[in-house]
Amino acid sequence: MPPSLELSPSVNGSSGRHLLSSGLASPQSMSDGSVELQQARVAEGAAVAEEVMAALERNGVSFVGGGLAKAKKDGSGKQLMGRAALLQLPATVRIDIPPTSPGRAALKVWEELVNVLRKDGADPAAAFVHRKKLQHAEKNIRDAFLALYRGLELLKKFSSLNVKAFTKILKKFVKVSEQQQATDKFSEKVKRSPFSSSDKVLQLADEVECIFLRHFAGNDRKVAMKYLKPQQPRNTHMITFLVGLFTGTFVSLFIIYSVLAHVAGIFSSTGSPTYMDIVYHVFSMFALISLHVFLYGCNLFMWKSTRINHNFIFDFSSSTALTHRDAFLMSASIMCTVVAALVINLFLRNAGATYTDALPGALLVLSTGVLFCPFNIFYRSTRYCFMRVMRNIIFSPFYKVLMADFFMADQLTSQIPLLRHMEFAACYFMAGTFRNHAYETCTSSPQYTHLAYVISFLPYYWRAMQCLRRYLEEGHDINQLANAGKYVSAMVAAAVRFKYAATPTPLWMWMVVISSSGATIYQLYWDFVMDWGFLNPKSKNLWLRDQLILKKKSIYYVSMVLYLVCLIFNTTADSGNPNCQVQWH
């Protein structure tokens, strides 16, 4: 049975305006006033109602009792009869919505009613529904159904796993105790338990599937299953083969480049310093990106080997999330492309070609094009997710902080050299210095130096803003303010170091020592004690935490020492920012 929509005619007594059926006056109201005035109101209301209903019928909406639309086609006498018949209609008009496109028909009903209000001089702003709002609401409802269905699927898996676990436990119990009767009783209790015998989850899943199939898939089961049960990507050996291919190509090209650079005298004291200062400065940006992706692949491999569900933690889709093989493939392909560009650049330089430094610019344009490529190639879902996370980080006070957002922001605090290389590359190509090889333009100018310190501040500023946003969202949790203080202390230490570089006086030297030491101690305490739960004297694992994922404790001790060395080294460096971090499990 098709759905229906009931509209009650409402009359505005002060202005005489009506909604849809302003001419549907009651017999009691006809007794008041002159007959001519009432007939005029009936004629006006009938004309408006005929116009609206005709527009709706053209869009597939039918009405119960179609005498209203036919009255206009007859003569004047019959038309008056049709209008008089309006007086006999009930107070509610029933509209049949076609089942094929209910959303479109209902939207047309609402749009026509709003148009009537506009023509009649009323203000429909409070009742206006835009098409995009309706689409957004439909998307939210669809996502809610998908989340509910996937939750029910997880419940079914949980039930089956528990039944299987009890079965294995009882089998081992029989082998050890040789008490078959007791085992049978336990088995019967397990089978009669609600999580094993109840089919409520299956019924709910079938009901959700039917609703989704009818309202969001147009009764097409393949389309519905594409959303409800997305297919998992098949594990093939092609990615492993490509990783080996690109890695071997990278090693071969690196050997070729080393030989050519040695023959050309690039590394000798008589070599051109411009080549070392410019080319390596630009290509180091891509090398650091490749290194970061490689380390992320190592993290993915460790998470998988220790059975950490990182897709659930980061709210990634299991069908499109990166695996460690994908990350290794991306890293190997980037390094292979970078070294190939280095070899070509060196060949062109030795041949005396002009604009040889335009090759790094071409590589930069190529990488930017791949990042923003709209086609479903080169891991489009991952690229779009990366851009979305970067948008949330840059505008961190205005977006809700998710796990992937502050994880990536923490990674950016360890990528200050990468950001500075990106700054140099942008200055080098945008200022046109690659034409005259003016290396000093992007290094010696005070504007460049000031911008370098601003870039050093940005990752810590973004992370501090995320902590403040979480402080407001999580009920004024004081720990979030303390966490923000860690990043503020790093910014203060960098600012004091910048001031000391401008005015190297003993006072500012002591300020540098105090601020840098305070920031280092603050970060060490927060990372070791608050974030990772280490340095616990009451722990069963000496100076660690009680629950450890990795079995070898030496890995944790070595990592703590390595992190301490990296933090002290980078605190004493000119950047004043820690450039390495260890990811803990």
C-alpha positions as CSV (number, residue, x, y, z in Angstrom):
1,M,0.0,0.0,0.0
2,P,1.5,3.3,-1.0
3,P,2.2,5.8,1.8
4,S,-0.1,8.7,2.2
5,L,0.2,12.3,3.5
6,E,-2.6,14.0,5.3
7,L,-2.9,17.8,5.2
8,S,-5.3,19.8,7.3
9,P,-6.4,23.1,5.8
10,S,-5.4,25.9,8.1
11,V,-7.1,29.3,7.8
12,N,-5.5,32.6,8.8
13,G,-8.4,34.6,10.0
14,S,-6.6,37.9,10.2
15,S,-5.4,38.0,6.6
16,G,-7.7,35.5,4.9
17,R,-4.7,33.4,3.7
18,H,-5.0,29.7,3.5
19,L,-2.7,26.8,3.0
20,L,-3.4,24.5,0.0
21,S,-7.2,24.8,0.5
22,S,-7.8,28.3,1.5
23,G,-11.2,28.1,-0.2
24,L,-12.4,25.1,1.8
25,A,-14.5,27.2,4.2
26,S,-16.9,25.6,6.6
27,P,-20.6,26.0,6.3
28,Q,-20.6,27.9,9.6
29,S,-18.2,30.5,8.2
30,M,-20.5,30.9,5.1
31,S,-23.3,32.2,7.3
32,D,-21.2,35.2,8.2
33,G,-20.8,38.1,5.7
34,S,-22.2,38.5,2.3
35,V,-22.6,35.7,-0.2
36,E,-20.5,37.5,-2.8
37,L,-17.6,37.8,-0.4
38,Q,-17.7,34.1,0.4
39,Q,-18.0,33.1,-3.2
40,A,-14.9,35.3,-4.0
41,R,-13.0,33.6,-1.2
42,V,-14.1,30.2,-2.5
43,A,-13.0,31.1,-6.1
44,E,-9.6,32.3,-5.0
45,G,-9.0,29.3,-2.8
46,A,-10.1,26.9,-5.5
47,A,-7.8,28.5,-8.0
48,V,-4.8,28.2,-5.7
49,A,-5.7,24.6,-4.8
50,E,-6.1,23.7,-8.4
51,E,-2.7,25.1,-9.3
52,V,-0.9,23.3,-6.5
53,M,-2.6,20.0,-7.1
54,A,-2.0,20.1,-10.8
55,A,1.7,20.7,-10.2
56,L,1.8,17.8,-7.8
57,E,0.0,15.5,-10.1
58,R,2.6,16.2,-12.8
59,N,5.2,14.9,-10.3
60,G,3.4,11.6,-9.7
61,V,1.3,12.6,-6.6
62,S,-2.3,11.4,-6.7
63,F,-5.3,12.7,-4.6
64,V,-8.2,10.8,-3.2
65,G,-11.2,12.3,-5.0
66,G,-10.0,14.1,-8.1
67,G,-13.0,16.4,-8.7
68,L,-11.0,19.4,-7.8
69,A,-8.6,19.2,-10.7
70,K,-11.4,18.4,-13.2
71,A,-13.6,21.4,-12.3
72,K,-11.4,23.8,-14.2
73,K,-11.8,22.0,-17.5
74,D,-15.6,22.3,-17.6
75,G,-17.8,25.3,-18.2
76,S,-18.5,28.0,-15.7
77,G,-21.5,26.4,-14.3
78,K,-19.8,23.1,-13.7
79,Q,-16.9,24.9,-12.3
80,L,-19.1,26.5,-9.7
81,M,-20.5,23.1,-8.9
82,G,-17.0,21.8,-8.4
83,R,-16.2,24.7,-6.1
84,A,-19.5,24.1,-4.2
85,A,-18.5,20.5,-3.9
86,L,-15.4,21.7,-2.1
87,L,-17.6,22.7,0.8
88,Q,-18.5,19.1,1.3
89,L,-14.8,17.9,1.6
90,P,-13.7,16.8,5.0
91,A,-11.2,18.9,7.1
92,T,-8.3,16.6,6.0
93,V,-7.1,16.0,2.5
94,R,-5.4,12.7,1.9
95,I,-2.6,12.6,-0.6
96,D,-1.2,9.3,-1.9
97,I,2.6,9.2,-2.3
98,P,3.9,6.8,-5.0
99,P,6.0,4.0,-3.5
100,T,8.6,4.2,-6.2
101,S,9.9,7.7,-5.3
102,P,8.5,8.7,-1.9
103,G,11.2,11.2,-1.1
104,R,10.9,13.1,-4.4
105,A,7.1,13.3,-4.2
106,A,7.1,14.4,-0.6
107,L,9.7,17.1,-1.4
108,K,7.6,18.3,-4.3
109,V,4.6,18.6,-1.9
110,W,6.6,20.7,0.4
111,E,8.0,22.9,-2.3
112,E,4.6,23.6,-3.8
113,L,3.2,24.5,-0.4
114,V,6.2,26.9,0.1
115,N,5.6,28.4,-3.3
116,V,1.9,29.0,-2.3
117,L,3.1,30.8,0.8
118,R,5.5,32.9,-1.2
119,K,2.9,33.9,-3.7
120,D,0.5,34.7,-0.9
121,G,3.0,37.0,0.8
122,A,3.8,34.8,3.9
123,D,7.3,34.2,5.2
124,P,8.2,30.6,4.6
125,A,11.7,30.9,6.0
126,A,10.9,28.9,9.1
127,A,9.3,26.1,7.2
128,F,11.5,25.9,4.1
129,V,13.4,22.7,3.5
130,H,16.2,22.8,1.0
131,R,16.9,19.8,-1.3
132,K,20.5,19.5,0.1
133,K,19.2,19.4,3.6
134,L,16.9,16.5,2.7
135,Q,19.8,14.7,1.0
136,H,22.0,15.3,4.1
137,A,19.3,13.9,6.3
138,E,18.9,10.8,4.1
139,K,22.6,10.2,4.2
140,N,22.6,10.4,8.0
141,I,19.8,7.9,8.2
142,R,21.6,5.6,5.7
143,D,24.8,5.8,7.8
144,A,22.8,5.0,10.9
145,F,21.3,1.9,9.3
146,L,24.8,0.8,8.1
147,A,26.2,1.2,11.6
148,L,23.3,-0.7,13.1
149,Y,23.7,-3.6,10.7
150,R,27.5,-3.8,11.2
151,G,26.9,-3.8,14.9
152,L,24.5,-6.7,14.6
153,E,27.0,-8.6,12.5
154,L,29.6,-8.1,15.2
155,L,27.1,-9.5,17.8
156,K,26.5,-12.5,15.6
157,K,30.3,-13.1,15.4
158,F,30.6,-12.6,19.1
159,S,27.9,-15.2,19.7
160,S,29.4,-17.8,17.4
161,L,32.9,-17.3,18.8
162,N,31.7,-17.8,22.3
163,V,29.9,-21.0,21.4
164,K,33.0,-22.3,19.6
165,A,35.1,-21.4,22.6
166,F,32.9,-23.2,25.1
167,T,32.9,-26.2,22.8
168,K,36.7,-26.4,22.8
169,I,36.9,-25.8,26.5
170,L,34.4,-28.7,27.2
171,K,36.3,-31.0,24.9
172,K,39.5,-30.3,26.8
173,F,37.6,-30.8,30.1
174,V,36.5,-34.2,28.9
175,K,40.0,-35.3,28.1
176,V,41.3,-34.2,31.5
177,S,38.5,-35.2,33.8
178,E,36.9,-38.0,31.8
179,Q,33.4,-36.9,33.0
180,Q,31.2,-37.1,30.0
181,Q,27.9,-36.6,31.9
182,A,29.0,-33.4,33.5
183,T,30.3,-32.2,30.1
184,D,26.9,-33.0,28.5
185,K,25.1,-30.9,31.2
186,F,27.4,-28.0,30.6
187,S,26.9,-28.3,26.9
188,E,23.2,-28.3,27.2
189,K,23.3,-25.1,29.4
190,V,25.5,-23.4,26.8
191,K,23.1,-24.3,24.0
192,R,20.1,-23.1,26.0
193,S,21.8,-19.8,27.0
194,P,20.4,-16.6,25.4
195,F,23.5,-15.7,23.4
196,S,23.4,-19.2,21.8
197,S,19.7,-19.9,21.3
198,S,18.2,-16.5,20.8
199,D,17.5,-15.5,17.2
200,K,16.6,-11.9,18.0
201,V,19.9,-10.6,16.5
202,L,19.2,-12.4,13.2
203,Q,15.6,-11.1,13.1
204,L,16.8,-7.5,13.7
205,A,19.5,-7.9,11.0
206,D,16.9,-9.2,8.5
207,E,14.6,-6.4,9.3
208,V,17.3,-3.8,8.9
209,E,18.3,-5.4,5.6
210,C,14.7,-5.3,4.3
211,I,14.3,-1.7,5.3
212,F,17.6,-0.7,3.7
213,L,16.8,-2.7,0.5
214,R,13.4,-1.0,0.2
215,H,14.3,2.6,1.0
216,F,17.9,3.1,0.0
217,A,18.7,0.5,-2.7
218,G,15.5,0.6,-4.9
219,N,14.8,-3.1,-4.2
220,D,18.2,-3.9,-5.8
221,R,19.8,-6.6,-3.6
222,K,23.3,-6.2,-5.2
223,V,23.3,-2.5,-4.4
224,A,22.2,-3.1,-0.8
225,M,24.8,-5.8,-0.2
226,K,27.5,-3.5,-1.6
227,Y,26.8,-1.2,1.3
228,L,25.8,-3.6,4.0
229,K,28.4,-6.3,3.4
230,P,31.3,-4.7,1.5
231,Q,33.7,-7.2,0.1
232,Q,37.1,-7.5,1.7
233,P,40.1,-6.9,-0.6
234,R,41.7,-10.1,-1.7
235,N,45.2,-10.8,-0.6
236,T,47.4,-11.1,-3.7
237,H,51.1,-11.4,-4.3
238,M,51.1,-8.6,-6.8
239,I,51.8,-6.0,-4.1
240,T,54.6,-8.0,-2.7
241,F,56.1,-8.4,-6.2
242,L,55.8,-4.7,-6.8
243,V,57.5,-3.9,-3.5
244,G,60.4,-6.1,-4.4
245,L,60.5,-4.7,-7.9
246,F,60.6,-1.1,-6.8
247,T,63.1,-1.8,-4.0
248,G,65.5,-3.5,-6.4
249,T,65.1,-0.7,-8.9
250,F,65.8,1.8,-6.1
251,V,69.0,0.0,-5.0
252,S,70.2,-0.2,-8.6
253,L,69.5,3.4,-9.4
254,F,71.1,4.5,-6.1
255,I,74.3,2.6,-7.0
256,I,74.3,4.2,-10.5
257,Y,73.8,7.6,-9.0
258,S,76.6,7.1,-6.5
259,V,79.0,6.1,-9.3
260,L,78.0,9.0,-11.5
261,A,78.2,11.6,-8.6
262,H,81.7,10.3,-7.7
263,V,82.9,10.5,-11.3
264,A,81.5,14.0,-11.7
265,G,83.2,15.1,-8.5
266,I,80.0,16.1,-6.7
267,F,81.2,15.0,-3.3
268,S,84.8,16.4,-3.7
269,S,85.9,19.7,-2.2
270,T,86.1,21.1,-5.7
271,G,82.5,20.2,-6.5
272,S,79.7,22.7,-6.9
273,P,78.3,23.8,-3.6
274,T,75.1,25.0,-5.3
275,Y,74.2,21.4,-6.3
276,M,74.6,20.1,-2.8
277,D,72.7,23.1,-1.3
278,I,69.8,23.2,-3.7
279,V,69.2,19.7,-5.2
280,Y,69.6,17.8,-1.9
281,H,67.6,20.3,-0.1
282,V,64.6,19.8,-2.5
283,F,64.9,16.1,-2.9
284,S,65.3,15.5,0.9
285,M,61.6,16.5,1.2
286,F,60.5,13.5,-0.8
287,A,63.0,11.2,0.9
288,L,61.7,12.2,4.3
289,I,58.1,11.6,3.2
290,S,59.2,8.1,1.9
291,L,60.9,7.4,5.3
292,H,57.8,8.5,7.2
293,V,55.6,6.2,5.1
294,F,58.0,3.3,5.6
295,L,58.0,3.8,9.4
296,Y,54.2,3.9,9.3
297,G,54.3,0.6,7.4
298,C,56.5,-0.8,10.2
299,N,53.9,0.3,12.7
300,L,51.1,-1.4,10.7
301,F,53.1,-4.6,10.6
302,M,53.7,-4.5,14.4
303,W,50.1,-3.8,15.0
304,K,49.0,-6.7,12.9
305,S,51.5,-9.1,14.4
306,T,50.4,-8.1,18.0
307,R,46.7,-8.3,16.9
308,I,45.9,-4.6,17.5
309,N,42.8,-3.6,15.6
310,H,44.1,-0.2,14.4
311,N,41.3,0.1,11.9
312,F,38.8,0.1,14.7
313,I,40.9,2.5,16.8
314,F,41.3,5.0,13.9
315,D,37.8,4.5,12.6
316,F,39.1,3.3,9.2
317,S,37.1,1.2,6.8
318,S,38.6,-2.3,6.6
319,S,37.9,-2.5,2.9
320,T,40.0,0.6,2.0
321,A,42.5,0.9,4.9
322,L,46.2,0.6,4.1
323,T,48.1,-2.6,4.9
324,H,51.8,-2.7,5.7
325,R,52.4,-4.0,2.2
326,D,50.6,-1.0,0.7
327,A,52.7,1.4,2.8
328,F,55.9,-0.4,1.8
329,L,54.9,-0.2,-1.8
330,M,54.2,3.6,-1.5
331,S,57.6,4.1,0.2
332,A,59.5,2.1,-2.4
333,S,57.8,3.7,-5.3
334,I,58.5,7.2,-3.9
335,M,62.2,6.5,-3.3
336,C,62.5,4.9,-6.8
337,T,61.0,8.0,-8.4
338,V,63.3,10.3,-6.4
339,V,66.5,8.5,-7.2
340,A,65.5,8.2,-10.9
341,A,65.0,12.0,-10.9
342,L,68.4,12.5,-9.3
343,V,70.1,10.4,-12.0
344,I,68.3,12.2,-14.8
345,N,69.2,15.6,-13.2
346,L,72.8,14.6,-12.9
347,F,72.9,13.5,-16.6
348,L,71.4,16.8,-17.7
349,R,73.8,18.7,-15.5
350,N,76.9,16.9,-17.0
351,A,75.5,17.5,-20.5
352,G,75.3,21.2,-19.9
353,A,71.5,21.4,-20.3
354,T,69.7,24.6,-19.2
355,Y,67.1,24.6,-16.5
356,T,68.2,21.3,-15.0
357,D,66.8,22.4,-11.7
358,A,63.3,22.4,-13.2
359,L,63.2,18.6,-12.8
360,P,62.6,18.8,-9.0
361,G,59.8,21.2,-9.8
362,A,58.3,18.7,-12.2
363,L,58.5,16.0,-9.6
364,L,56.8,18.4,-7.1
365,V,54.0,19.1,-9.6
366,L,53.6,15.3,-10.3
367,S,53.3,14.4,-6.6
368,T,50.8,17.2,-6.1
369,G,48.7,16.0,-9.0
370,V,48.8,12.4,-7.7
371,L,47.7,13.7,-4.3
372,F,44.7,15.6,-5.6
373,C,43.8,13.1,-8.4
374,P,40.0,12.6,-8.4
375,F,40.1,9.2,-10.1
376,N,40.0,6.0,-8.2
377,I,43.7,5.2,-8.6
378,F,46.7,5.4,-6.4
379,Y,44.8,4.7,-3.1
380,R,42.2,7.5,-3.6
381,S,40.4,6.8,-0.3
382,T,43.7,7.0,1.6
383,R,44.7,10.2,-0.1
384,Y,41.3,11.8,0.6
385,C,41.5,10.7,4.2
386,F,44.9,12.2,4.5
387,M,43.7,15.5,3.1
388,R,40.6,15.5,5.4
389,V,42.8,14.8,8.5
390,M,45.2,17.6,7.5
391,R,42.2,20.0,7.1
392,N,41.0,19.0,10.6
393,I,44.5,19.6,12.0
394,I,45.0,23.0,10.4
395,F,41.6,24.2,11.6
396,S,41.8,22.1,14.8
397,P,39.9,24.5,17.1
398,F,36.8,24.2,14.7
399,Y,36.7,20.5,14.1
400,K,36.0,17.6,16.5
401,V,39.3,15.9,17.4
402,L,39.3,12.2,16.3
403,M,41.9,9.6,17.0
404,A,43.4,9.9,13.5
405,D,43.6,13.7,13.8
406,F,45.8,13.9,17.0
407,F,47.8,10.9,16.0
408,M,48.8,12.7,12.7
409,A,49.3,15.9,14.6
410,D,51.8,14.1,16.9
411,Q,53.6,12.9,13.8
412,L,53.8,16.4,12.5
413,T,55.6,17.5,15.7
414,S,58.4,15.1,14.7
415,Q,58.5,16.3,11.1
416,I,59.9,19.8,11.5
417,P,62.8,19.1,9.1
418,L,60.3,18.0,6.5
419,L,58.2,21.2,6.9
420,R,61.4,23.3,6.6
421,H,62.4,21.5,3.4
422,M,58.9,22.2,2.1
423,E,59.3,25.8,3.0
424,F,62.6,26.0,1.1
425,A,61.1,24.2,-2.0
426,A,58.2,26.6,-2.0
427,C,60.5,29.6,-1.8
428,Y,62.9,28.2,-4.3
429,F,60.3,27.7,-7.1
430,M,57.8,30.5,-6.3
431,A,60.6,33.1,-6.1
432,G,62.1,32.0,-9.3
433,T,65.5,31.4,-7.8
434,F,66.0,28.2,-9.7
435,R,66.7,30.3,-12.8
436,N,69.7,32.1,-11.3
437,H,70.6,29.6,-8.6
438,A,70.4,32.3,-5.9
439,Y,70.5,30.0,-2.9
440,E,70.9,32.9,-0.5
441,T,67.4,34.3,-1.4
442,C,65.7,31.5,0.5
443,T,68.2,31.1,3.4
444,S,69.7,34.5,4.4
445,S,66.7,36.8,4.2
446,P,65.1,37.7,7.6
447,Q,61.6,36.9,6.3
448,Y,62.7,33.4,5.6
449,T,64.2,33.0,9.0
450,H,61.1,34.3,10.7
451,L,58.9,32.0,8.6
452,A,61.1,29.1,9.6
453,Y,60.4,29.7,13.3
454,V,56.7,30.1,12.6
455,I,56.7,26.7,10.8
456,S,58.4,25.2,13.8
457,F,55.7,26.5,16.0
458,L,52.8,25.4,13.9
459,P,52.7,21.6,14.7
460,Y,52.8,22.4,18.5
461,Y,50.2,25.1,18.1
462,W,47.9,22.7,16.3
463,R,48.4,20.0,18.9
464,A,47.8,22.5,21.7
465,M,44.5,23.6,20.1
466,Q,43.4,20.0,19.8
467,C,44.0,19.6,23.5
468,L,42.0,22.7,24.3
469,R,39.1,21.5,22.1
470,R,39.1,18.1,23.9
471,Y,39.2,20.0,27.2
472,L,35.9,21.7,26.3
473,E,34.3,18.6,24.8
474,E,35.3,16.2,27.6
475,G,33.8,18.1,30.5
476,H,36.7,20.4,31.3
477,D,39.2,17.5,31.9
478,I,42.3,19.1,33.5
479,N,44.5,16.4,32.0
480,Q,43.9,18.0,28.5
481,L,45.1,21.3,29.8
482,A,48.2,19.7,31.2
483,N,48.8,18.0,27.9
484,A,48.4,21.3,26.1
485,G,51.0,22.8,28.5
486,K,53.6,20.3,27.2
487,Y,53.3,21.7,23.7
488,V,53.2,25.3,24.9
489,S,56.4,24.7,26.8
490,A,58.1,23.6,23.5
491,M,56.9,26.7,21.8
492,V,58.2,28.9,24.6
493,A,61.6,27.2,24.5
494,A,61.8,27.8,20.7
495,A,60.8,31.4,21.1
496,V,63.4,32.0,23.7
497,R,66.0,30.4,21.5
498,F,65.0,32.6,18.6
499,K,65.4,35.7,20.8
500,Y,68.8,34.5,21.9
501,A,69.8,34.1,18.3
502,A,68.9,37.7,17.7
503,T,70.5,39.1,20.9
504,P,73.1,36.7,22.2
505,T,73.5,38.0,25.8
506,P,74.3,36.0,28.9
507,L,70.8,36.6,30.3
508,W,69.1,35.1,27.3
509,M,71.6,32.2,27.3
510,W,70.4,31.3,30.8
511,M,66.8,31.7,29.7
512,V,67.5,29.3,26.9
513,V,69.0,26.8,29.3
514,I,66.1,27.1,31.7
515,S,63.3,27.0,29.1
516,S,64.8,24.1,27.2
517,S,65.5,22.1,30.3
518,G,62.0,22.7,31.6
519,A,60.4,21.7,28.3
520,T,62.5,18.6,28.1
521,I,61.6,17.4,31.6
522,Y,58.0,18.3,31.0
523,Q,57.8,16.2,27.8
524,L,59.7,13.3,29.3
525,Y,57.5,13.1,32.4
526,W,54.3,13.4,30.4
527,D,55.3,10.9,27.7
528,F,56.8,8.3,30.1
529,V,54.4,8.5,33.0
530,M,51.1,9.9,31.7
531,D,50.9,8.6,28.1
532,W,52.8,5.3,28.3
533,G,52.4,4.5,32.0
534,F,56.1,3.8,32.5
535,L,58.3,4.5,35.6
536,N,55.8,2.8,37.9
537,P,57.7,1.5,40.9
538,K,54.8,-0.8,41.9
539,S,54.6,-2.5,38.6
540,K,55.3,-6.2,38.3
541,N,57.5,-5.2,35.3
542,L,60.4,-3.2,36.6
543,W,59.8,0.5,35.8
544,L,57.3,-0.3,33.2
545,R,53.5,-0.9,33.3
546,D,51.7,-4.1,34.3
547,Q,50.2,-4.9,30.9
548,L,52.8,-5.2,28.0
549,I,52.0,-6.2,24.5
550,L,55.5,-7.0,23.5
551,K,57.0,-10.0,25.3
552,K,60.6,-8.8,25.3
553,K,61.0,-6.1,28.0
554,S,64.3,-5.0,26.6
555,I,62.5,-3.4,23.6
556,Y,60.8,-1.0,26.0
557,Y,64.0,-0.1,27.8
558,V,66.0,0.5,24.6
559,S,63.1,2.6,23.2
560,M,63.0,4.7,26.3
561,V,66.8,5.4,26.1
562,L,66.5,6.1,22.4
563,Y,63.7,8.5,22.9
564,L,65.6,10.3,25.6
565,V,68.7,10.7,23.4
566,C,66.6,12.0,20.5
567,L,64.8,14.5,22.6
568,I,68.0,15.9,24.2
569,F,69.7,16.0,20.8
570,N,66.9,17.9,19.2
571,T,66.4,20.2,22.2
572,T,70.0,21.4,21.8
573,A,69.7,21.7,18.1
574,D,68.9,25.0,16.4
575,S,65.3,24.0,15.6
576,G,64.4,23.6,19.2
577,N,61.8,21.0,18.3
578,P,62.0,17.2,18.8
579,N,62.4,15.6,15.5
580,C,61.9,12.0,16.4
581,Q,59.3,10.2,18.4
582,V,58.8,6.5,19.2
583,Q,55.3,5.0,18.8
584,W,54.4,2.9,21.8
585,H,52.0,0.0,21.9
